Amino acid sequence: MKYISQYLSQTAVNVFARIMGLILAAIAIEIIANGIKGLFPDLA
């Protein structure tokens, strides 16, 4: 983040970090949901 912050303001770095966190959480939820569907195929 040190290198990115040289070119962007602190607010832009915070927004970027939050968006990346949101994308990572969405991917994690999708993987967990697929795992649950694999364990319990009757629920799908």
C-alpha positions as CSV (number, residue, x, y, z in Angstrom):
1,M,0.0,0.0,0.0
2,K,3.0,2.3,0.5
3,Y,3.6,2.5,-3.3
4,I,-0.1,3.0,-4.2
5,S,-0.4,5.8,-1.6
6,Q,2.3,7.8,-3.3
7,Y,0.1,8.3,-6.3
8,L,-3.4,8.3,-4.7
9,S,-4.9,10.2,-1.7
10,Q,-5.5,8.3,1.5
11,T,-9.3,8.3,0.8
12,A,-8.7,6.7,-2.5
13,V,-6.5,4.0,-0.9
14,N,-9.2,3.3,1.7
15,V,-11.9,3.0,-1.0
16,F,-9.7,0.7,-3.0
17,A,-9.0,-1.5,0.1
18,R,-12.7,-1.7,1.0
19,I,-13.7,-2.7,-2.6
20,M,-11.0,-5.4,-2.7
21,G,-12.2,-6.7,0.7
22,L,-15.8,-6.8,-0.6
23,I,-14.7,-8.8,-3.7
24,L,-12.7,-11.2,-1.5
25,A,-15.7,-11.7,0.8
26,A,-18.0,-12.4,-2.1
27,I,-15.6,-15.0,-3.5
28,A,-15.3,-16.7,-0.1
29,I,-19.1,-16.8,0.3
30,E,-19.4,-18.4,-3.1
31,I,-16.9,-21.0,-2.3
32,I,-18.6,-21.8,1.0
33,A,-22.0,-22.0,-0.6
34,N,-20.6,-24.4,-3.3
35,G,-19.1,-26.6,-0.5
36,I,-22.4,-26.7,1.4
37,K,-24.2,-27.7,-1.8
38,G,-21.7,-30.5,-2.3
39,L,-22.3,-31.8,1.2
40,F,-26.1,-31.4,1.1
41,P,-27.3,-31.9,-2.4
42,D,-30.9,-32.0,-1.3
43,L,-30.8,-28.4,-0.3
44,A,-29.9,-27.1,-3.8
